[in-house]
Amino acid sequence: MIKAILVTSTAVVLSASVPLVSAAPSSPATVTAPPVATAMKETDQRATTSSPFEVGGDPRTEGIAGGLVFVPINPFRTYDSRNSQFGSLKAGFIRTFEVWTLEDDTPAIPSSAVAVTYNLTATETVGAGYLAVFPADIDWPGNSSINWTASGVTLANGGVVAVANTGGLVAAISVYNGLSSPQTHFVVDITGYYI
């Protein structure tokens, strides 16, 4: 539970147990290229449901305020399946992609970010269904991030997710399409990050 929120000129500092105190303004984050070259920006794979984490979720995002600094940014589009080599996300599949760059691979946030805030939009839906956003280095943990009940729906929802460096991807997340919807397109906009 967050007990204090401190807003500075460039960042919001969240704390789980410290009283509200003043902090020196921080300088804007420097965006740098990742330490390794990434040959691919996305992957598509059949989903599994086992998770290395026990009930309670991913420990990287539990109490995410724990000393991390949230940096709000002007939102940017990092992923749009309508522009993807894989197209719409099929039922039972997971799409994994980097979120630290714009769609054209231009760096937009530090590749060292540990979590991002996002806006997920499901669009051009086919049937009822749901999408789940989760860290790229774990199997689908059984969550749902957005739900819809009909074809042809466009709707959005926001959230926070830890990012991971995995499979040659830097600062990546995964999106799972639940088995009830044959396919859907989706869009991910990044609205801030934690460092």
N, C-alpha and C positions, 0 to 999 in steps of 0.2 A: 504494500500500500504506500503510495507516495504521500509524504508528509510535508514536503516543501518543493516549491517550484520557484526558481530564480531566473528572471529574464534579464539578460545583458544585451548590449547592442548587437551582438552577433550570434548568441547561443542561448539555449535554455538549459540550465543545469538542474538535473533531477536528483533528489536525494531520498533514500529510504528512511533515514533516521536522524539526520542532522537538522538543527534549527535553521531558519532562513537567515542567511548572512549575505553581505555584499561580496561581490567578486569583481576582480579587475576584468575589463573587457578583453576578450581574446581577439587575436588577429584572424582574418578570414583564412579558412583552410586552404592549403596549397594542393592543387590537383596535379598528380604526377602519374606517369605511365606505370603499369604494373611491373614488378621485378622480372617476370617471365613473359615471353611472347605467348599469345593465345591464338592458336590456329583456328579454333571454332568458337562461336559465340553462343551456341545453343545445342542441346541434345534432345532427343525424343526417345522415350523408352516405355515398355510395359510396366505398370505399377506393381509394387508389392506392399504388404500392409504391416510387416513386422517393424518394430522400432527398438533401437538400443536404449531408449529412455523409459523409465517406469512411469506409472500414473503420476501426473503432475506436470508433464510436458518436458520441453527442452530446457535444461538448466541454464543455457546461455541466455534465454529470454525471461526466465523467472526473475522477477524483481529487476528488470532491465535497467532501472534507474540507478542501481548500485554503483555510483561513482562515475558513470559514463556521462558524457556531455552530448546533449541533443542539439544539432545544428539544423534549424529550419532553412529551407531553400525555396527558390522559385521552382514550382513543379516542372519536371521534364519527362518526356516520353522515353522510356528505356526499352519498351518491347511492345510490338503489335503483331499478333499472329497473322493478320491479313497481309503483312509484308514479309512473313517468314518463309524459309525454304520448305518447312513442314506443313504450312497452312493451318487449318483449324485443328484444335486439339481433340483427338478421338477419345471415346469413352475408355476408361481404364488405363490411360496413358499419362505419363508425367513429362512435362516440358521443363528443362533446366536451362537457365540463361544468366548472363552477367547483368548486373543492375547498376554498375558504377559508371557506365557510359551511356551516351545518347544512342539512338538507333543506328546512327552512322559511325559508331565506335569512338566518337569524340569524348574524352574524359569529362565527367560532370561533377563527380564527388571523389574524394580520396579512395583509392583502392584498398586502403587500410581500414575503412569503415567496418564496424562489427555488426551493425544492424541498420535497417532502413525503415522509414515509414513509407507506405505506398498507398495508391488508390488502384484497385483492381476493377476493371470494367469487363463484364461479360456482354458480348454482342453477337448478333446473328445466331442466336441459340436455336437448337433443334430439340424439341421436347423439353420436359422438365429436367432439372439437374442441379449440380453444384460444382464449384471449383474450390480447391484448397491450396493455400500458399504455405510453404514451409521451407526450412533451411535446406540447401542443396546437398548437404553431406549426410542426410539421414533418409530412411525410408518414410513413406507417407505415414504420419502418426495417427491418422483417423479423424482429422479435423475437417471443418468446412469453413470457408471464408466468405462465400457468397452463394445464394440459392435463388433459383427461379422456377416458375411453374408452367411455362408455356413456350412455344416456339416463337421466334421473331422478337424476343425481348432484349432490351439493352438496359442494364442497370449496373450500379457501381457500389463499392464498399471499400473502406480504408482499414489499414491495420499496420502492425509492426512485425517484422520478421528478422531473425538473425541471418547474416550472409555467411557464405563459406567459400573457401578456395578448394576446389575439388575437380578432378578429371580434366585438368588443363584450363579450367575456368577460374576467374578471379571475381570475388565478391558476387557470388551467384546465389539464386534462389530457385525453387522448383514450384510448379503449379500442376496439380492433379485434377483431371476431369473425372468426376464420379460416374459410376457405371450406368446411371439412369438416363443420361443424355448421350445420344450417339456421337455428337460433336458440337463444338462451339468455338467461336473466335473469342479472343480476350486481349485486353490492353493493360499494361502496367505503367503507371506514372509514379515517379519517386518524388516525395514531398519533403524529405529530410533524412538525416542519418545520425547515427550514434558513433562517437569515437571515444 
